[in-house]
Amino acid sequence: MIAETFPAIPDLKNGELREFPLLGDIVEISDNFNSEGKKEVFMNAGLMVNGMITTIKTKPSYQGKLMTLGDVIYKGKVPNEFFIDKNNSDKWKYLKGAKKEYRKNVNGFEYHYSEGGMVFPDALNKASRTIITGEGGPSPSRFKHVIETTKGLRRLLPVELERLNMFPDNHTEFEGIKDAKRAFLMGNALVIGVVERLGEALRKRLLEND
């Protein structure tokens, strides 16, 4: 159903078709999977049938307009509370950046922690990252969207988050609903345009089999 609704074609220039078994119980698989340390085991598409993995690199078969983060940016006046406090800029950069460091948990256990860097600020000429439930509020975060404007860095407005999920403007604006809650609601929502297209494909399939 998904392949029919959002068709893709093999991208053999960047990856060949791979097949391999995934056998054993969950503990055995967890302990031994990719013990050879291969950089890329799974491609971006595939399936598993009776323990046999088939995976291949694909690219979208789409020729229409591509939506970018810049397409949803609000053109009016933005409240000051959405702009990043310059006193917190170092904290934002740290959370967004790559890091390899030793940390200690509450029980005193030390461990090596590492994670890759994220684009900061978010690119306006590319597709947006997924919205999460913690998108609202002024506190620095690794996962909140931050864009660069002529007035400085700022977080996304609730209406921009609604547009990313393809909801009507101010869909979550109700008396007593704060901006952080509106952001939370969008983090829990789905991209309705995707749901709509899947629903239409399902409807057609049901009519064909009626």
N, C-alpha and C positions, 0 to 999 in steps of 0.2 A: 504494500500500500504506500509506504513512504517512498520507495523507489519510483513508483508511478507518479506520485504527486510532485516530488522533487528529483527529477531524473539527473543522473550523473553518468559520466563515461570514464573508461579506464585511462589512467595517466601513467602509461608504461614508461615514459621518459624518466619518471621520478620514483619508480618502484615496480617490481615484477610481482606476478601472482605467486603467493606462498601458500603452502598447505603443510600442516603438521598436526600431530595428535596432542590432545590435552587430556591425559588419563590419570587415574588415581583419585584418592579422596582429597578433600579441600586442604587438609594439613600437608599432605605429600606435595600437592601442587604448589602451595604457598612456600614450602621449604626449598623446593628444587626448581621452580620455574625460572627460566632464563639464567641458569647457573653459569652459562658460558659468557654472560655479560654483554650480549648483543645490544647495540644502541637502539635499534628500532625493530621490535618483534611484530607488532600489529601495525597495519596500514590504517587508513582512515575509513575503510569500509570492509565488511566481511560478515561471516556467519559461522555458526558451529552446528554440525549435525552428527549425532552419535559420537561426540568426543573429537571429531575431526574439524580443525580450524581451517577455513579458507579466507584469505585476506588479500586485499589489493588496494593500491592507491588509486583514488578517483578524483575527478574534478567536476564541478557543476556543469550541466548542459543547459545553460541559461544565457540568453542574449539581451535581456531587458535592462532597465535602469537598476543600478545597485544603490541601496539605501545606505547612507553613512551617518555617523554620529552628528556631523555638522548639519544634516537635513532637519534635525528636530530641535535645534537651538532656538530658544525664545528670543524674540527681537526687541521686547520691551524693557522697561526698567526692572532691574534685579535687586531685591532686598539685600542690604549690606550683610546680613547674617549668613548669606551663602558664599561670601568671599572668604578665602583662606587667611587666617590670622598670620601675619608675617612672623610673629613670635613662635609659631608652631611649624614653620616651613621645614626646619631641619628634621622634625619628627616625621612629617609626611615623606620627605625624601628617604629617610631611613627605612620606613615601613614599605615603601614602594621599591626600594633598591634590592640588589642581590646581596646575599650575606652568607658567610660561613663562619660560625662561631660556636664556642662551647657554652652550654646553658646548664642550669641546675634546677631540678624540680623541687616541689615542696618537701620531699623526703630526703633531699640532699644528693640525689642521683645525678651525676654529670653525664651529659651526652653532647654529641656533635650535631649541630643544627645547620642546615643549609637550604636555601631556596633561591630561585632565579629572580632576576629583576623584572619589573613591569614597566610598560611605557608610562612615562609621567612627564607632562600631563597627557591625557588620552588624546589620540590622534583624531582630529575632526574629519579627515578625508578618508577614513576607514570605517568598517563596520564596528558597532559598539560591542563591548564585552557584555556578558550576561548581568542583569541587575540582580542584586542579592537583597535579603531582608534587612541587612544592616546599612543600607545606602543612606539613610537619613541621619541627621545630627551633625554637629560641627567637629566632633572629636576626630583626630587623625586616624586614618585607616588604610590598610593595604588595598582594600577591595572597592572602596568608594570611587566613583568616577570623579575626576577633576579635569576641568578644561581651562585653557588659557584664553583670556579676553583682554581687551584694551585696558580694563581696569584692574587686571591681575587675575590670579588663579581663583577658581570658584567651583563649588559643587553643583550638581545638577538640580534643577527645580523639579517639584512634583509633576508639573505639566510636561516637562521634557522626558521624565521617566514614563509617563503615560504614553507619550508619543512613541517611545522606543518599543513598547509593548503593543502599539497600534490601537490604543484606546482613544476615545474622543477626548479632546482637551477638557481638563477639570472634571473628569469622570469620578474622581475620588474626593472632590471638594464638597464637604458637608459641614454643617455647624458642629463644632466640638471636635472635629478631626484635625489633629495637628499635622504639620508638614512631615515630621518623622514617621507618623503612622501612615500617611499617604505613601511615603517611600517604602515602608514595610509591606503595604498592600501590593505594590507593584513588584516587589521582590518575590512575593508569593504567587504572582500571576503568571500566566502564559502569554506568549505572543499570539494574539488572537487571529492574526492573519494566517499563521501556520495552522492553527486549529481549524479555521474556516476551510482552508484548502483540503485538509485531511478529511474533514466532514463531508465535503462535496464529493471527494473521490469515493468515500465509503457509501454515500447515497447512491452514486451511479452504479457501484458494484452490487448493492442490494437490489436495485431496480433490474439489473441484468439477470439476476438469479431468481427474480420473483416468478 
